[in-house]
């Protein structure tokens, strides 16, 4: 009897890693996430139109009842920009949670790809989406009479602070999306985002609020970004009292850095523990 020796299969080498490998995989995931724009254009259009609708509603329906030196539209618009960046938390959380529920995340985890690619790809795609939305909203603001009154350098710095805030809430959204897999958790967070956004100086000066609510609002990350961008744009503002109000620009940088550090670490840990 002749025995045939079958050679053992040679395991396919998995890439050893490295920044270029991680970035290449992350860009592949980014293109996959951006592909939803082409397949579901209505979602993109609604996402772009909703902030403009809020601007028109607050600016023209409620603006006549709110007296702010310099005009309510110019007071309101930087607040709308920051609130829109915060509302991006909902879309990030929903997308991540949906991928987990449908098993897309598990399929990514089974592939020979960088462990950081999925989270990094989602972050890149959402930041590109936010940039487009921010540009559309800026054009809408110019159309309804908003203007910036400082130089282009200050305006670009204000846009940078807005994107930094979005980047911070993006990682909060990723962590929440990995944490809550059911639709109930997603809905609860979507509801809670609204009072958090309204507990700021976006729509009215915080000096008009009761004392303890004013204190909470002054330390809201959204409040810091709004106050800093109003100053950089040269738009009217009603300054509050206290350390937080006097150091809005500093807090507009520190708050996002703290949020990214905390929720970035939590997101990576949650990601590595999925399926255990």
C-alpha positions as CSV (number, residue, x, y, z in Angstrom):
1,X,0.0,0.0,0.0
2,X,1.4,3.3,-1.0
3,X,1.0,6.2,1.3
4,X,0.7,9.6,-0.3
5,X,2.0,12.4,1.8
6,X,-0.1,15.6,1.4
7,X,1.9,18.7,2.2
8,X,0.4,20.8,5.0
9,X,-1.2,24.0,3.8
10,X,0.9,27.0,4.2
11,X,-0.7,29.7,6.3
12,X,-1.2,33.0,4.5
13,X,0.9,35.6,6.1
14,X,-1.0,38.4,7.7
15,X,0.5,41.8,7.2
16,X,2.7,42.7,10.1
17,X,1.2,46.1,10.6
18,X,2.5,49.6,10.5
19,X,1.1,53.0,9.9
20,X,0.8,52.7,6.1
21,X,-1.1,49.4,6.4
22,X,-3.5,50.9,9.0
23,X,-4.1,54.0,6.9
24,X,-4.6,51.9,3.7
25,X,-7.2,49.7,5.5
26,X,-8.8,52.8,7.1
27,X,-9.2,54.5,3.7
28,X,-10.9,51.3,2.4
29,X,-13.4,51.4,5.3
30,X,-13.8,55.2,4.7
31,X,-14.8,54.6,1.0
32,X,-17.2,51.9,2.1
33,X,-18.9,54.3,4.6
34,X,-18.9,57.2,2.0
35,X,-20.6,54.8,-0.5
36,X,-23.8,55.1,1.5
37,X,-24.0,58.7,0.2
38,X,-24.4,57.4,-3.3
39,X,-26.7,54.6,-2.4
40,X,-28.8,56.7,0.0
41,X,-28.7,60.3,-1.2
42,X,-31.9,61.3,0.6
43,X,-30.2,60.7,3.9
44,X,-27.4,63.0,2.9
45,X,-29.8,65.7,1.7
46,X,-31.9,65.5,4.8
47,X,-28.8,65.8,7.0
48,X,-27.7,68.9,5.1
49,X,-31.2,70.5,5.0
50,X,-32.1,70.0,8.7
51,X,-29.6,72.5,10.2
52,X,-30.7,75.1,7.6
53,X,-34.3,74.5,8.6
54,X,-33.5,75.0,12.3
55,X,-31.6,78.2,11.4
56,X,-34.6,79.6,9.6
57,X,-37.0,78.5,12.3
58,X,-35.1,80.0,15.2
59,X,-33.9,83.0,13.2
60,X,-37.2,84.2,11.8
61,X,-39.9,82.6,13.9
62,X,-38.4,83.2,17.4
63,X,-35.7,85.8,16.6
64,X,-38.2,88.7,16.7
65,X,-38.8,88.0,20.4
66,X,-35.2,87.9,21.4
67,X,-33.3,91.2,21.5
68,X,-29.6,90.9,21.1
69,X,-27.3,93.8,20.3
70,X,-26.0,93.4,16.7
71,X,-28.9,91.3,15.6
72,X,-30.2,87.8,16.5
73,X,-29.2,86.1,13.3
74,X,-25.5,86.9,13.8
75,X,-25.8,85.9,17.5
76,X,-27.6,82.7,16.6
77,X,-25.5,81.4,13.7
78,X,-22.3,80.4,15.5
79,X,-24.5,78.6,18.0
80,X,-26.2,76.7,15.1
81,X,-22.8,75.7,13.7
82,X,-21.7,74.3,17.0
83,X,-25.0,72.6,17.7
84,X,-24.9,70.9,14.3
85,X,-21.5,69.5,15.1
86,X,-22.9,68.1,18.4
87,X,-25.9,66.6,16.6
88,X,-23.4,64.6,14.5
89,X,-23.1,62.4,17.5
90,X,-26.4,60.8,16.6
91,X,-25.4,59.8,13.0
92,X,-22.1,58.4,14.2
93,X,-23.8,56.3,17.0
94,X,-26.5,55.1,14.7
95,X,-24.1,54.0,12.0
96,X,-21.8,52.2,14.4
97,X,-24.7,50.5,16.3
98,X,-26.2,49.4,13.0
99,X,-23.0,47.8,11.8
100,X,-22.7,45.9,15.1
101,X,-26.3,44.6,15.0
102,X,-26.0,43.5,11.3
103,X,-22.7,41.6,11.9
104,X,-20.7,43.9,9.7
105,X,-18.3,44.7,12.6
106,X,-17.7,41.0,13.2
107,X,-16.9,40.4,9.5
108,X,-14.4,43.2,9.7
109,X,-12.8,41.7,12.8
110,X,-12.4,38.4,11.0
111,X,-10.4,39.9,8.2
112,X,-6.6,40.2,8.1
113,X,-6.7,44.0,8.5
114,X,-5.5,46.6,10.9
115,X,-7.5,46.6,14.2
116,X,-7.7,50.3,14.2
117,X,-8.9,50.6,10.5
118,X,-12.6,50.3,11.2
119,X,-12.7,53.0,13.9
120,X,-10.3,55.2,12.0
121,X,-12.2,54.8,8.8
122,X,-15.5,55.7,10.4
123,X,-13.9,58.7,12.0
124,X,-12.5,59.9,8.6
125,X,-15.8,59.4,6.8
126,X,-17.8,61.2,9.5
127,X,-15.4,64.1,9.5
128,X,-15.6,64.4,5.7
129,X,-19.4,64.4,6.0
130,X,-19.3,67.0,8.8
131,X,-17.0,69.2,6.7
132,X,-19.5,69.1,3.8
133,X,-22.4,69.9,6.1
134,X,-20.4,72.7,7.7
135,X,-19.7,74.3,4.4
136,X,-23.3,74.1,3.3
137,X,-24.5,75.7,6.5
138,X,-21.9,78.5,6.2
139,X,-23.3,79.2,2.7
140,X,-26.8,79.2,4.1
141,X,-25.8,81.6,6.8
142,X,-24.3,84.0,4.3
143,X,-27.6,83.7,2.3
144,X,-29.7,84.8,5.3
145,X,-27.4,87.7,6.2
146,X,-24.8,86.4,8.6
147,X,-21.3,87.7,8.1
148,X,-17.9,87.4,9.8
149,X,-16.3,90.6,10.7
150,X,-12.7,89.6,11.5
151,X,-10.0,88.5,9.1
152,X,-9.9,85.2,7.3
153,X,-7.4,83.8,9.8
154,X,-9.8,84.2,12.7
155,X,-12.6,82.7,10.6
156,X,-10.5,79.6,9.7
157,X,-9.6,79.2,13.4
158,X,-13.3,79.3,14.3
159,X,-14.0,76.6,11.7
160,X,-11.2,74.6,13.1
161,X,-12.7,74.8,16.6
162,X,-16.0,73.6,15.2
163,X,-14.4,70.6,13.5
164,X,-12.5,69.9,16.7
165,X,-15.7,69.8,18.6
166,X,-17.2,67.4,16.0
167,X,-14.2,65.2,16.3
168,X,-14.7,65.0,20.1
169,X,-18.4,64.1,19.8
170,X,-17.5,61.6,17.0
171,X,-15.6,59.5,19.5
172,X,-18.4,59.7,22.0
173,X,-20.7,58.5,19.3
174,X,-18.5,55.6,18.4
175,X,-18.3,54.5,22.0
176,X,-22.0,54.8,22.5
177,X,-22.6,52.9,19.3
178,X,-20.5,50.0,20.4
179,X,-22.0,50.1,23.9
180,X,-25.7,50.2,23.0
181,X,-26.7,47.6,20.4
182,X,-30.4,47.9,20.6
183,X,-32.6,50.6,19.0
184,X,-33.9,51.6,22.4
185,X,-30.5,52.8,23.6
186,X,-29.9,54.7,20.3
187,X,-33.3,56.4,20.6
188,X,-32.6,57.4,24.2
189,X,-29.3,59.0,23.4
190,X,-30.9,60.8,20.4
191,X,-33.5,62.3,22.7
192,X,-30.9,63.4,25.4
193,X,-28.7,65.2,22.8
194,X,-31.4,67.9,22.5
195,X,-31.5,69.1,26.1
196,X,-27.7,68.9,26.2
197,X,-27.5,71.2,23.2
198,X,-30.1,73.6,24.5
199,X,-28.3,73.8,27.8
200,X,-25.8,76.2,26.2
201,X,-25.5,79.7,24.9
202,X,-26.6,78.7,21.4
203,X,-30.0,80.2,21.4
204,X,-30.2,82.7,24.3
205,X,-27.5,84.3,26.5
206,X,-26.8,82.1,29.5
207,X,-27.0,85.3,31.7
208,X,-30.8,85.1,31.3
209,X,-30.9,81.6,32.9
210,X,-31.4,80.8,36.6
211,X,-28.2,80.8,38.6
212,X,-27.6,77.0,38.8
213,X,-28.6,76.4,35.2
214,X,-26.2,79.2,34.1
215,X,-23.4,77.5,36.0
216,X,-24.1,74.2,34.2
217,X,-24.3,75.9,30.8
218,X,-21.1,77.8,31.3
219,X,-19.2,74.5,31.6
220,X,-20.9,72.9,28.7
221,X,-18.3,72.1,26.0
222,X,-20.7,73.4,23.4
223,X,-21.0,76.8,25.2
224,X,-17.2,77.2,25.2
225,X,-17.0,76.5,21.4
226,X,-19.9,78.9,20.7
227,X,-18.4,81.7,22.8
228,X,-15.0,81.3,21.2
229,X,-16.3,81.2,17.6
230,X,-18.5,84.2,18.2
231,X,-15.4,86.2,19.2
232,X,-13.4,84.9,16.3
233,X,-16.1,85.7,13.8
234,X,-16.7,89.1,15.4
235,X,-20.4,88.3,16.0
236,X,-22.3,89.7,18.9
237,X,-22.1,87.9,22.2
238,X,-23.4,88.4,25.7
239,X,-20.6,87.3,28.0
240,X,-21.5,85.4,31.2
241,X,-19.7,85.7,34.5
242,X,-17.2,83.3,36.0
243,X,-13.9,81.6,35.1
244,X,-15.5,79.4,32.3
245,X,-17.0,82.4,30.5
246,X,-13.8,84.4,30.7
247,X,-11.6,81.5,29.3
248,X,-13.9,80.3,26.6
249,X,-11.2,79.9,23.9
250,X,-9.0,77.8,26.3
251,X,-12.0,75.5,27.2
252,X,-12.9,75.3,23.5
253,X,-9.6,73.5,23.0
254,X,-9.3,71.6,26.3
255,X,-12.8,70.1,26.3
256,X,-12.5,68.3,22.9
257,X,-9.0,67.1,23.8
258,X,-10.3,65.6,27.1
259,X,-13.3,64.0,25.3
260,X,-11.2,62.5,22.5
261,X,-8.7,61.1,25.0
262,X,-11.3,59.6,27.3
263,X,-13.8,58.2,24.7
264,X,-11.1,57.3,22.2
265,X,-9.5,55.0,24.7
266,X,-13.0,53.6,25.8
267,X,-13.9,53.0,22.1
268,X,-10.8,51.0,21.4
269,X,-11.2,49.0,24.6
270,X,-14.9,48.3,23.7
271,X,-13.9,47.4,20.2
272,X,-11.3,44.8,21.3
273,X,-13.9,43.2,23.7
274,X,-16.7,42.8,21.2
275,X,-17.8,39.2,20.9
276,X,-16.3,38.1,24.2
